[in-house]
Amino acid sequence: MSGPEEPRVAGPDVDGLELDPETMRELGYRVVDLLVERLERLDDSRVWRGASRAEMESRLREPPPEEPTDFEELIGRLEKDVLPFTGQHDHPRFFGYIPSSPTWPGVLGDFLASGVNIFAGTWLQSAGASTVELVVIDWFRQWLGYGGRASGILLPGGSLANLTALACAKEAKAGGRAATAVVYVTPQSHSSLTRALHVLGFEADQVRSVPVDDRLRMRADALAAAMDADVLAGRRPLFVVANAGATNTGAIDPLGEIAAVCAEQDAWFHVDAAYGGFAILTERGRAWLDGIDEADSVTLDPHKWLYQPYECGCLVVRNGPLLSQAFHILPDYLQDTAVGGVEVNFADRGLQLTRSARALKVWLSLHHFGVRAFRAAIDRALDLALLAEERVRASEELELLSPASLGIVCFRRRPRGGAAGERELEALNSDLARRLAESGEGLVSTTRVDRRFALRMCVLGHRSRAEDIERVLAWLESAPVAR
Ligand SMILES: Cc1ncc(COP(=O)(O)O)c(C=O)c1O
């Protein structure tokens, strides 16, 4: 009869998951070299490269690797089969969707947070990183013009920030019961709001799409009228979302006017400034975003116009303690982490328990360059968008559909003596956007402005220069099209 099995005590490297310090350095330097070389070549590289699912599957589909593979070989495969197939959002001629061009210290901040593997959910596990997060959010608070009671949380992105804001408002204003509550958006609101409303259980008849003016900005008078009608019908105006700016055209809703309407009805006023909010660092941006300090909450995305690597979103709430009142839960298995006084468990301010230390990258990059450099980069992007608008206005082949607003300009090709009908123009412009992307020369995305099919140029990147705007617009203006 055999006795109880002897426990196998692992030696230092019995599982083979450790590397010696020299190898770790070598592999790390290899990755740093790859990244720096990529940046050195960025301007000369294709802006975008796509591929079909079939092609990607043929490159990458394989069974789980039971045996080890040499790191260099793996990097080679990533360089060949994975990394080229991407939109380079930090390319100087990437003007589609919302560009994102992180700074190198920001990238290293992410690396540090991963390498130390900081658990930023509880104070007990991350007093240091949690304090950095409090500090960084306090900088944002000051930029927004909020008082000292405001606070917030760093999140994966703007979608999660919008959802967190709605959940917080539902709790704060309606004790979590939203049966009679109504939410007000505009046709320009970001799709993440639709998703948030859906997952938080709002029915279609609890959502009002408030009419916009000729610049696609929410009409405060129409908001007031909609709210009055809802109150008369026994409904409770709960949550209003203003854009600053809207993803489509950069439209900025009249924040001060909307704040006054919300105050009248005791509704929560949320500003979705995911992409546009950091324009507040500039003098003109501050003027455009006037009234943002009257919002109950603001979504900001540092991974957009504050030049941070993905992922980094943020929600700032004017009455900060409402966040933890909405989300705080303390299960037995986390009782050791309870905080009583001024310390903060960031897990209590949102949906994530395990969360990475996003604040490190923001802190590191803002300190490394100083806020002045970020302000200058944002200001330059604003200038470039104005330049793009002027260039479109001056062109006999291009037609402006919406002027520059917070970095976004919409326009279309309208060939002289050529296609004139909306359908023809849509086909022509859709084809142009596709051909530009396939050329690798530049990238714009498309949208609709007043139902008209539009080319949409979003200029935020800190690497973009006047010649990049010119190169892309000249391409769109002169590419052969049917006349
Ligand atoms: C105004 C606005 N809100 C929300 C979002 C969603 O942000 P994210 O993609 O970071 O989730 C975006 C993204 O472009 C946006 O422009």
PDBQT file of the ligand as one rigid body, heavy atoms in Angstrom, charges set to zero:
ROOT
HETATM    1  C1  LIG A 501     -18.296  62.267 -27.264  1.00  0.00    +0.000 C 
HETATM    2  C2  LIG A 501     -17.873  60.848 -27.009  1.00  0.00    +0.000 A 
HETATM    3  N1  LIG A 501     -18.403  60.176 -25.988  1.00  0.00    +0.000 NA
HETATM    4  C3  LIG A 501     -18.056  58.913 -25.705  1.00  0.00    +0.000 A 
HETATM    5  C4  LIG A 501     -17.135  58.244 -26.488  1.00  0.00    +0.000 A 
HETATM    6  C5  LIG A 501     -16.763  56.822 -26.160  1.00  0.00    +0.000 C 
HETATM    7  O1  LIG A 501     -15.480  56.789 -25.633  1.00  0.00    +0.000 OA
HETATM    8  P1  LIG A 501     -14.615  55.440 -25.620  1.00  0.00    +0.000 P 
HETATM    9  O2  LIG A 501     -14.430  55.060 -27.040  1.00  0.00    +0.000 OA
HETATM   10  O3  LIG A 501     -13.374  55.859 -24.928  1.00  0.00    +0.000 OA
HETATM   11  O4  LIG A 501     -15.390  54.417 -24.860  1.00  0.00    +0.000 OA
HETATM   12  C6  LIG A 501     -16.555  58.902 -27.574  1.00  0.00    +0.000 A 
HETATM   13  C7  LIG A 501     -15.592  58.206 -28.443  1.00  0.00    +0.000 C 
HETATM   14  O5  LIG A 501     -15.222  58.655 -29.467  1.00  0.00    +0.000 OA
HETATM   15  C8  LIG A 501     -16.911  60.239 -27.826  1.00  0.00    +0.000 A 
HETATM   16  O6  LIG A 501     -16.394  60.926 -28.862  1.00  0.00    +0.000 OA
ENDROOT
TORSDOF 0
